[in-house]
């Protein structure tokens, strides 16, 4: 079964149920006015472990996916390193105490990630693999070291919970 998912612009308002978007805020005064000028901020949290930054590389692939993952012990931050755009897919957090608790299919959304933006996902928010529009793509992932280690061999009920949603989402720009 296939579902068509339209890619939306990434805005603070649209993304707020899933995380924090860090981006230029025209018309909003900075909160620190001496150099360097601070114009926006976002939180980052790690439970019982060490925070780390991971340099991640991706190649462009089909704009399709069937699965999502979530993390309960960390908010993950994404900081683009290359100049192109990418698509991010998310769905609302579900019951953290129930590994079988999956998001509704109609709650899955796709956003166009632009070069001047970074974001942090709330704990438990379901998300898919980043899908770059460029042939090669790089980003920095702020995460929990133990979560990175676990993603090599995901546990069913650990911090890296990966689930197949039983449907193929096809993305439309």
N, C-alpha and C positions, 0 to 999 in steps of 0.2 A: 504494500500500500504506500502511495506517495502523497505528500502534502506540499503545496507551494507556500513558501514563506517569503514575504516581501521584506527587503532590507530597508530599514528606517534610518533617518539621520540620528546620530548620537547626540543627545542633548541632556543637560542635567536633569530636567524634569522627567523626560521619558525613561532615563536610566535609574532614577532614584529608588525604585523598588528593588533593584539588583545590586547597587553599590554607589560609590562616589566617583564622579567624573571630575578630573582636574583639567582645567582648560582656561584660556583667556576669558575674562568676564568684562566685555566692553560696558562702560557706564557704571560699573561697581568700583568704588574707591578701594585702593590697596589697604591692607591692614598694617603694613610697615612701609613707610614712605621714604626712608633713607636707603641708599644703595647697599646691597641689592634690594630692590623693591619687591615685596611679597604681595601677590595678587590673589592667591587661592591656596587652599590646603585640603588635605584629606587624611583620615586616620588609617592606621595599619596596626593589626593585632596578631599576636602569636601566643598560643597556649603551650605549656609544658614542653618547650623545645627551643631551638636556636633559630633566629631569623637568618635568612641568607638571600643573596641576589644570584640569579642564574641567568647566564646569557643563552638565549634560546634561538634556534634557527629553524625556519620552515621553508618549504618549496610550495609553489602554487599547485593546487589540485582541484578536482571538481568541486563545485559549490553544493555539495550534498553531505548529509550526515545522518546517522541513525541513533547515536548515543550521546549522552551527557554525563558529566561527572560533578561531584560536589565535595567540599572540604568543610569539616566541622571544627577543626582546631586552628584555623588560620583564616585571615582575610588575605587574599592574594592581590598583589599590585602588578600592573602591566604598564611598561614604559617602552614605547616604540623607539627603535634604534635606526630604522631605515626610512627612506623618504616616501614610501608608497602607502596606500590605504589597505585596510584589511576588514574583514567581516568578523564580528564577534556574535556568538549566539548564547542566549541565557534563558533561564526559566526561574520562577520564584522558588524560594526555599520551601521544603516540605518538612514534615515531622522529623527532627534530628534523632529521635529515639527509635525510629522505625526504618531500617534499611530498605524495606519494600515500598516506602512512601515515595512515589514518583510524581513529577509535575503533570498537570493536565496537558494534553497535546496542544490545545488551543491557547495555552499560556506561554508557549515558546516564542521568543522574539529574536530578531536579528538586527544588528546595528552596524553602520558603517563607521569604522574607527579611522579618524583622521590624524595626520602627523603631529598636530599641535595639542594632542590630548593624551592623558594617561588616566587610568582608572583602577580602583580597588573594589573587588567583589565582596559583598557581605558574606558572612559565614553561612554555609549551607545553600547558597545560591547555585543552582545547576548551571553548568556552562559547557560549551563544546570546544573543539579545537579551533584555534584562530585560522581563518581562511584568507590568506593574502591575495590581493589583486595583482601584485608584482610577481615575477618569476621566483625571486628569492626575497626572504623577509627575516628580520631579526628584531628581537625585543628582549628587554630585561624583565624577568619575573622575580618579584619580591615574594618570598614564601617561607615556609618552615622547612628546615633541613630534613627532618624526619618525613615530611610530606613528599619532598623531592625523592628521597630514597625509596619510599613506599610506591611511588608512581612507576617504578621499574617493574614491580610485581604487585599490582593493586590488591588490597584485601577487600573482601566482600563487605565487612563492617568496620574497616579501619577509617583513617582520615580520607583516603582516596577511594571514593565510592563511584564506580563507573557502571552505568546501566544502559542497556539497549532499550529504546522506547518502542520497538516493534513497528516502526514506520520510517520511511526515508523522507527526510525534509530536503526539498530542492529550493535553493535560494534564488530570488529574482532581484536584480539591482534596479 
